[in-house]
Amino acid sequence: MDKIKKKECKVIVKSENCKGCYLCVEFCKPGALKVSKNLNKMGYYYVEPNEEKSCNGCTACAIVCPDLVIEVYGE
């Protein structure tokens, strides 16, 4: 029987450009993004990867981000 290899993905957020609309958090099915407890230079609570959940590589977060601050990389 063949094993199914889980996709390894990484989410990069340009936190200094995030305006905190949180559309990406809302659209992320696996919950791989969360709101940071820290503020960026513009005074917004930015989004950051959630270490407790893994990204499935769907790129929904990057697609809905109006400021293009999210990049998804995977196998």
N, CA, C and O atoms as CSV, one atom per row, in Angstrom:
chain,resi,resn,atom,element,x,y,z
A,1,MET,N,N,0.845,-1.176,0.000
A,1,MET,CA,C,0.000,0.000,0.000
A,1,MET,C,C,0.896,1.247,0.000
A,1,MET,O,O,1.859,1.316,0.763
A,2,ASP,N,N,0.588,2.210,-0.835
A,2,ASP,CA,C,1.364,3.443,-0.922
A,2,ASP,C,C,0.942,4.414,0.172
A,2,ASP,O,O,-0.234,4.520,0.520
A,3,LYS,N,N,1.937,5.119,0.704
A,3,LYS,CA,C,1.647,6.163,1.678
A,3,LYS,C,C,1.376,7.463,0.939
A,3,LYS,O,O,2.005,7.755,-0.079
A,4,ILE,N,N,0.451,8.227,1.452
A,4,ILE,CA,C,0.172,9.543,0.884
A,4,ILE,C,C,1.064,10.544,1.605
A,4,ILE,O,O,1.006,10.684,2.827
A,5,LYS,N,N,1.885,11.233,0.828
A,5,LYS,CA,C,2.791,12.213,1.413
A,5,LYS,C,C,2.044,13.521,1.637
A,5,LYS,O,O,1.399,14.045,0.729
A,6,LYS,N,N,2.140,14.040,2.854
A,6,LYS,CA,C,1.500,15.309,3.172
A,6,LYS,C,C,2.294,16.452,2.548
A,6,LYS,O,O,3.523,16.475,2.612
A,7,LYS,N,N,1.597,17.375,1.961
A,7,LYS,CA,C,2.205,18.519,1.300
A,7,LYS,C,C,2.825,19.456,2.339
A,7,LYS,O,O,2.177,19.818,3.321
A,8,GLU,N,N,4.063,19.838,2.119
A,8,GLU,CA,C,4.749,20.780,2.999
A,8,GLU,C,C,4.632,22.174,2.396
A,8,GLU,O,O,5.117,22.413,1.291
A,9,CYS,N,N,4.003,23.078,3.099
A,9,CYS,CA,C,3.814,24.440,2.597
A,9,CYS,C,C,4.285,25.447,3.631
A,9,CYS,O,O,4.296,25.176,4.832
A,10,LYS,N,N,4.667,26.597,3.144
A,10,LYS,CA,C,5.118,27.673,4.016
A,10,LYS,C,C,4.422,28.960,3.605
A,10,LYS,O,O,4.317,29.272,2.419
A,11,VAL,N,N,3.950,29.701,4.597
A,11,VAL,CA,C,3.277,30.975,4.357
A,11,VAL,C,C,4.210,32.101,4.801
A,11,VAL,O,O,4.721,32.096,5.921
A,12,ILE,N,N,4.420,33.059,3.911
A,12,ILE,CA,C,5.223,34.240,4.218
A,12,ILE,C,C,4.289,35.444,4.224
A,12,ILE,O,O,3.566,35.681,3.255
A,13,VAL,N,N,4.305,36.204,5.319
A,13,VAL,CA,C,3.475,37.406,5.436
A,13,VAL,C,C,4.399,38.611,5.574
A,13,VAL,O,O,5.255,38.653,6.457
A,14,LYS,N,N,4.217,39.580,4.698
A,14,LYS,CA,C,4.966,40.838,4.800
A,14,LYS,C,C,4.228,41.694,5.832
A,14,LYS,O,O,3.416,42.549,5.478
A,15,SER,N,N,4.517,41.453,7.098
A,15,SER,CA,C,3.744,42.019,8.204
A,15,SER,C,C,3.716,43.544,8.230
A,15,SER,O,O,2.721,44.130,8.657
A,16,GLU,N,N,4.773,44.189,7.788
A,16,GLU,CA,C,4.803,45.654,7.819
A,16,GLU,C,C,3.828,46.287,6.831
A,16,GLU,O,O,3.491,47.463,6.973
A,17,ASN,N,N,3.370,45.532,5.836
A,17,ASN,CA,C,2.419,46.061,4.852
A,17,ASN,C,C,0.983,45.614,5.105
A,17,ASN,O,O,0.070,46.043,4.399
A,18,CYS,N,N,0.775,44.761,6.099
A,18,CYS,CA,C,-0.564,44.242,6.402
A,18,CYS,C,C,-1.400,45.327,7.079
A,18,CYS,O,O,-0.949,45.962,8.032
A,19,LYS,N,N,-2.630,45.537,6.576
A,19,LYS,CA,C,-3.523,46.547,7.140
A,19,LYS,C,C,-4.586,45.946,8.053
A,19,LYS,O,O,-5.503,46.645,8.483
A,20,GLY,N,N,-4.469,44.665,8.347
A,20,GLY,CA,C,-5.352,44.044,9.326
A,20,GLY,C,C,-6.798,43.902,8.914
A,20,GLY,O,O,-7.686,44.083,9.748
A,21,CYS,N,N,-7.070,43.586,7.669
A,21,CYS,CA,C,-8.463,43.360,7.254
A,21,CYS,C,C,-8.931,41.958,7.649
A,21,CYS,O,O,-10.129,41.722,7.803
A,22,TYR,N,N,-7.983,41.030,7.812
A,22,TYR,CA,C,-8.214,39.648,8.261
A,22,TYR,C,C,-9.050,38.797,7.321
A,22,TYR,O,O,-9.596,37.774,7.735
A,23,LEU,N,N,-9.156,39.201,6.067
A,23,LEU,CA,C,-9.835,38.357,5.078
A,23,LEU,C,C,-9.126,37.019,4.950
A,23,LEU,O,O,-9.771,35.980,4.807
A,24,CYS,N,N,-7.815,37.041,5.002
A,24,CYS,CA,C,-7.035,35.808,4.868
A,24,CYS,C,C,-7.341,34.830,5.996
A,24,CYS,O,O,-7.442,33.625,5.768
A,25,VAL,N,N,-7.487,35.346,7.203
A,25,VAL,CA,C,-7.800,34.495,8.356
A,25,VAL,C,C,-9.174,33.863,8.170
A,25,VAL,O,O,-9.369,32.684,8.468
A,26,GLU,N,N,-10.119,34.651,7.678
A,26,GLU,CA,C,-11.483,34.164,7.459
A,26,GLU,C,C,-11.546,33.082,6.382
A,26,GLU,O,O,-12.310,32.126,6.509
A,27,PHE,N,N,-10.752,33.226,5.330
A,27,PHE,CA,C,-10.802,32.287,4.206
A,27,PHE,C,C,-9.884,31.076,4.371
A,27,PHE,O,O,-9.962,30.138,3.577
A,28,CYS,N,N,-9.033,31.078,5.369
A,28,CYS,CA,C,-8.092,29.967,5.572
A,28,CYS,C,C,-8.795,28.800,6.261
A,28,CYS,O,O,-9.035,28.838,7.468
A,29,LYS,N,N,-9.122,27.766,5.491
A,29,LYS,CA,C,-9.834,26.598,6.029
A,29,LYS,C,C,-9.069,25.875,7.135
A,29,LYS,O,O,-9.656,25.562,8.171
A,30,PRO,N,N,-7.761,25.598,6.944
A,30,PRO,CA,C,-7.054,24.864,7.997
A,30,PRO,C,C,-6.660,25.713,9.208
A,30,PRO,O,O,-6.146,25.175,10.188
A,31,GLY,N,N,-6.889,27.021,9.158
A,31,GLY,CA,C,-6.525,27.878,10.286
A,31,GLY,C,C,-5.035,28.134,10.401
A,31,GLY,O,O,-4.514,28.298,11.504
A,32,ALA,N,N,-4.347,28.170,9.274
A,32,ALA,CA,C,-2.892,28.327,9.264
A,32,ALA,C,C,-2.433,29.764,9.509
A,32,ALA,O,O,-1.234,30.019,9.616
A,33,LEU,N,N,-3.381,30.705,9.599
A,33,LEU,CA,C,-3.041,32.099,9.874
A,33,LEU,C,C,-3.769,32.564,11.129
A,33,LEU,O,O,-4.863,32.094,11.442
A,34,LYS,N,N,-3.139,33.499,11.843
A,34,LYS,CA,C,-3.763,34.064,13.039
A,34,LYS,C,C,-3.391,35.539,13.146
A,34,LYS,O,O,-2.444,36.003,12.512
A,35,VAL,N,N,-4.150,36.263,13.955
A,35,VAL,CA,C,-3.876,37.677,14.187
A,35,VAL,C,C,-2.782,37.776,15.250
A,35,VAL,O,O,-2.870,37.149,16.306
A,36,SER,N,N,-1.769,38.557,14.961
A,36,SER,CA,C,-0.663,38.746,15.897
A,36,SER,C,C,-1.106,39.601,17.078
A,36,SER,O,O,-2.063,40.369,16.976
A,37,LYS,N,N,-0.415,39.465,18.179
A,37,LYS,CA,C,-0.660,40.319,19.347
A,37,LYS,C,C,0.168,41.596,19.262
A,37,LYS,O,O,0.068,42.468,20.124
A,38,ASN,N,N,0.981,41.698,18.223
A,38,ASN,CA,C,1.864,42.849,18.028
A,38,ASN,C,C,1.337,43.766,16.932
A,38,ASN,O,O,0.588,43.341,16.052
A,39,LEU,N,N,1.737,45.016,17.000
A,39,LEU,CA,C,1.373,46.003,15.983
A,39,LEU,C,C,2.532,46.194,15.016
A,39,LEU,O,O,3.698,46.090,15.396
A,40,ASN,N,N,2.194,46.477,13.745
A,40,ASN,CA,C,3.242,46.832,12.790
A,40,ASN,C,C,3.486,48.343,12.854
A,40,ASN,O,O,2.872,49.031,13.669
A,41,LYS,N,N,4.364,48.858,12.013
A,41,LYS,CA,C,4.718,50.282,12.044
A,41,LYS,C,C,3.547,51.202,11.714
A,41,LYS,O,O,3.542,52.375,12.089
A,42,MET,N,N,2.550,50.657,11.005
A,42,MET,CA,C,1.375,51.458,10.646
A,42,MET,C,C,0.313,51.432,11.741
A,42,MET,O,O,-0.698,52.127,11.638
A,43,GLY,N,N,0.535,50.634,12.796
A,43,GLY,CA,C,-0.404,50.577,13.910
A,43,GLY,C,C,-1.485,49.522,13.781
A,43,GLY,O,O,-2.497,49.592,14.478
A,44,TYR,N,N,-1.295,48.544,12.904
A,44,TYR,CA,C,-2.275,47.475,12.702
A,44,TYR,C,C,-1.796,46.177,13.348
A,44,TYR,O,O,-0.602,45.880,13.365
A,45,TYR,N,N,-2.748,45.411,13.878
A,45,TYR,CA,C,-2.442,44.049,14.303
A,45,TYR,C,C,-2.366,43.217,13.031
A,45,TYR,O,O,-3.383,42.977,12.380
A,46,TYR,N,N,-1.194,42.788,12.688
A,46,TYR,CA,C,-0.972,42.076,11.436
A,46,TYR,C,C,-1.257,40.586,11.581
A,46,TYR,O,O,-1.481,40.084,12.683
A,47,VAL,N,N,-1.245,39.898,10.461
A,47,VAL,CA,C,-1.485,38.459,10.419
A,47,VAL,C,C,-0.140,37.746,10.399
A,47,VAL,O,O,0.829,38.237,9.819
A,48,GLU,N,N,-0.093,36.575,11.042
A,48,GLU,CA,C,1.126,35.772,11.057
A,48,GLU,C,C,0.768,34.295,10.946
A,48,GLU,O,O,-0.366,33.910,11.231
A,49,PRO,N,N,1.726,33.466,10.536
A,49,PRO,CA,C,1.451,32.027,10.459
A,49,PRO,C,C,1.128,31.456,11.836
A,49,PRO,O,O,1.739,31.837,12.834
A,50,ASN,N,N,0.176,30.554,11.881
A,50,ASN,CA,C,-0.211,29.872,13.111
A,50,ASN,C,C,0.591,28.580,13.192
A,50,ASN,O,O,0.345,27.644,12.430
A,51,GLU,N,N,1.532,28.528,14.098
A,51,GLU,CA,C,2.425,27.370,14.210
A,51,GLU,C,C,1.681,26.097,14.626
A,51,GLU,O,O,2.187,24.995,14.417
A,52,GLU,N,N,0.488,26.236,15.212
A,52,GLU,CA,C,-0.279,25.075,15.665
A,52,GLU,C,C,-1.021,24.375,14.529
A,52,GLU,O,O,-1.423,23.221,14.675
A,53,LYS,N,N,-1.204,25.049,13.414
A,53,LYS,CA,C,-1.919,24.486,12.265
A,53,LYS,C,C,-1.003,24.501,11.054
A,53,LYS,O,O,-0.110,25.342,10.955
A,54,SER,N,N,-1.222,23.576,10.138
A,54,SER,CA,C,-0.369,23.540,8.953
A,54,SER,C,C,-1.131,23.998,7.711
A,54,SER,O,O,-2.325,23.742,7.555
A,55,CYS,N,N,-0.413,24.668,6.855
A,55,CYS,CA,C,-0.959,25.180,5.598
A,55,CYS,C,C,-1.133,24.030,4.609
A,55,CYS,O,O,-0.259,23.172,4.485
A,56,ASN,N,N,-2.269,24.017,3.905
A,56,ASN,CA,C,-2.496,22.969,2.898
A,56,ASN,C,C,-2.131,23.430,1.486
A,56,ASN,O,O,-2.263,22.665,0.531
A,57,GLY,N,N,-1.674,24.674,1.351
A,57,GLY,CA,C,-1.216,25.170,0.055
A,57,GLY,C,C,-2.299,25.620,-0.897
A,57,GLY,O,O,-2.048,25.731,-2.097
A,58,CYS,N,N,-3.494,25.884,-0.403
A,58,CYS,CA,C,-4.603,26.256,-1.296
A,58,CYS,C,C,-4.458,27.668,-1.872
A,58,CYS,O,O,-5.063,27.969,-2.901
A,59,THR,N,N,-3.691,28.515,-1.249
A,59,THR,CA,C,-3.428,29.918,-1.619
A,59,THR,C,C,-4.648,30.837,-1.529
A,59,THR,O,O,-4.620,31.943,-2.068
A,60,ALA,N,N,-5.707,30.406,-0.863
A,60,ALA,CA,C,-6.892,31.263,-0.706
A,60,ALA,C,C,-6.524,32.564,-0.002
A,60,ALA,O,O,-7.039,33.627,-0.351
A,61,CYS,N,N,-5.645,32.489,0.979
A,61,CYS,CA,C,-5.236,33.678,1.722
A,61,CYS,C,C,-4.563,34.705,0.809
A,61,CYS,O,O,-4.859,35.898,0.881
A,62,ALA,N,N,-3.671,34.239,-0.034
A,62,ALA,CA,C,-2.956,35.131,-0.949
A,62,ALA,C,C,-3.895,35.729,-1.996
A,62,ALA,O,O,-3.726,36.877,-2.407
A,63,ILE,N,N,-4.869,34.954,-2.416
A,63,ILE,CA,C,-5.819,35.421,-3.434
A,63,ILE,C,C,-6.710,36.531,-2.894
A,63,ILE,O,O,-6.970,37.504,-3.602
A,64,VAL,N,N,-7.188,36.407,-1.646
A,64,VAL,CA,C,-8.127,37.395,-1.104
A,64,VAL,C,C,-7.446,38.613,-0.491
A,64,VAL,O,O,-8.119,39.598,-0.185
A,65,CYS,N,N,-6.134,38.571,-0.304
A,65,CYS,CA,C,-5.433,39.692,0.325
A,65,CYS,C,C,-5.414,40.907,-0.606
A,65,CYS,O,O,-4.814,40.851,-1.679
A,66,PRO,N,N,-6.068,42.007,-0.204
A,66,PRO,CA,C,-6.118,43.185,-1.076
A,66,PRO,C,C,-4.776,43.912,-1.196
A,66,PRO,O,O,-4.573,44.686,-2.132
A,67,ASP,N,N,-3.869,43.667,-0.262
A,67,ASP,CA,C,-2.577,44.350,-0.278
A,67,ASP,C,C,-1.422,43.465,-0.731
A,67,ASP,O,O,-0.266,43.888,-0.705
A,68,LEU,N,N,-1.728,42.245,-1.144
A,68,LEU,CA,C,-0.736,41.305,-1.680
A,68,LEU,C,C,0.449,41.089,-0.743
A,68,LEU,O,O,1.599,41.098,-1.180
A,69,VAL,N,N,0.168,40.898,0.539
A,69,VAL,CA,C,1.244,40.726,1.513
A,69,VAL,C,C,1.517,39.264,1.855
A,69,VAL,O,O,2.391,38.976,2.672
A,70,ILE,N,N,0.781,38.335,1.239
A,70,ILE,CA,C,0.929,36.918,1.563
A,70,ILE,C,C,1.443,36.138,0.362
A,70,ILE,O,O,0.966,36.298,-0.761
A,71,GLU,N,N,2.427,35.293,0.631
A,71,GLU,CA,C,2.964,34.383,-0.382
A,71,GLU,C,C,2.932,32.978,0.196
A,71,GLU,O,O,3.246,32.777,1.369
A,72,VAL,N,N,2.550,32.003,-0.630
A,72,VAL,CA,C,2.495,30.611,-0.200
A,72,VAL,C,C,3.454,29.806,-1.062
A,72,VAL,O,O,3.406,29.862,-2.291
A,73,TYR,N,N,4.323,29.060,-0.401
A,73,TYR,CA,C,5.289,28.209,-1.088
A,73,TYR,C,C,5.081,26.771,-0.644
A,73,TYR,O,O,4.829,26.507,0.532
A,74,GLY,N,N,5.186,25.849,-1.582
A,74,GLY,CA,C,5.030,24.445,-1.230
A,74,GLY,C,C,5.592,23.533,-2.286
A,74,GLY,O,O,6.062,23.971,-3.336
A,75,GLU,N,N,5.534,22.237,-1.981
A,75,GLU,CA,C,6.030,21.210,-2.907
A,75,GLU,C,C,5.048,20.985,-4.023
A,75,GLU,O,O,5.290,20.156,-4.901
